[in-house]
Amino acid sequence: MSLPPPYRPLYLDGPQHPFIVLEGVSGIGKSTLAWALADRLGATSLHTLPTPHAGWSALINERLRALPQFAFYLSGLLHAADSIRLARAVGPVVADRYASSVVACHAAVHEVAVEEVAHLLEPFRPYLETPTRTFYLSCSEAALRERLAVKRDAKQDDLDLFAIPGRLARLLANFRTVQAADSTAVALDTDGKSPDDLADWITPPTWRPRVLNPVDTDAVIRDGGAVGRFPGEIHEGVAWWLGAGFVALTSAPRLAVGSDGGPVTAEFFRRLCRGAVNAHHHACRVTAIDGIAEDVFLAYVRSRRPLASAYLAATDGPDGTHLVRIRLYDADDLMLQEDTGLAAIRRMIAEDRVPIPVSDSARGTIEHLAPTAAEAPA
C-alpha cells in the first residue's frame, strides 16, 4: 500500500536499537518479565495499547461491534509503532504485546479465523516496526491458574480465560498459528523459571549473540575456549554461551569451573556457571572455585578425573583494557580443540543455537568450593 506523505511513518537518522516483544495469553508473566528486561537493558517499556487507548479498552469491548473494535485496537497498534520508532532511536524497547496479540486475541474473542484478522491487518504492516525478536511465552494450564490467582491487577480479559468456554483453547491455538508465521519468533517455555532466569537469557550479554551483543566468533572462540580484550572484543555473555554450549555438546554430568578471583573475571565466572547448569536437560553439577591459581585448579581436576573443566583468567593491558582467557578441558583433561568441540561451539554461537534456560526440575546445581578445600587431597 502506497501511503500519502502525512500517513507515512516517521523515521529518524541513526542506528536502531533492539526492539523486543513479549507475547502470550493474559497472566502468563509478560508484564513482570517486561519490567525485568527494561531494568536490565535500560529500555523503554510500553504496552501495545498505550495511552490514551489503554483507558478506553473496557468501554470499547463492551459497546462496539467486532469491526470497529478491531479498528480501535489497530489504531492503538499504529500509535504504539510511532512511539517505538522514536524510542528505538534512543535505546532498546520492550513491548508487552504487539501485532500478534491484536490478531490472536481479536480472533479468539469473536471466534473468527486467525487468517481473516491477519488479512485485515496486512495493509498496515508497512507502518509497523519489525521486532528484533518476538518471544512467545507459554506455560502449563496449572501454572497459568496459579499466576492468575495471585495477579493483583486482574482485568476482565484475565477472568474470561477460564470463565468463557473454549476461550483459552482458542487463544493458545491462535498464538501457535501467528508464531508459526512470525520470522522473529522465539518460543519460550516459562514453567519453573523465574523472571530473572528468563531475563538472564534474553538480555545482553546472555541473549542471542548476533542480535543484541555480537562478537566476532572466529576471532574470539579460539585457543581452547575464548580469548579477547575486555571491554571491546569479548563480553560476559560469551562465558554463558561457552558454558551452555560445552555441556550441551559433551553431555557432561559434572563440570569444575575455576577463576583467578579478579574483579574482571567475576561476572564471566558467574555467567559460565549459570550457562552450564542451564544447558538443555543435562542437569550438570558445577563445582565453582573462585580465586584459585590455574596450576592448583588443574591439579584438583586431574585428581578427580574423569571431570570436564573450565578456567577463567584476566591480565591487564596497556590501554586500560584486559585480556580475558577462558579455557575448556574435556573429561580427560585435554584442552578443547577445533575437531573435539571448539568448532561446533563456535557454530552454535554464530547460528544462534545457544541453549535457553531450563525448568527447575531439569536445571543443574552449582556448589561453591573454597580454594583451600580444592588444595586438599582427593
Order of alpha helices (4+ residues) and beta strands (2+ residues): beta-alpha-beta-alpha-alpha-beta-alpha-alpha-beta-alpha-alpha-alpha-beta-alpha-alpha-beta-alpha-beta-alpha-beta-alpha-beta-beta-alpha-beta-alpha
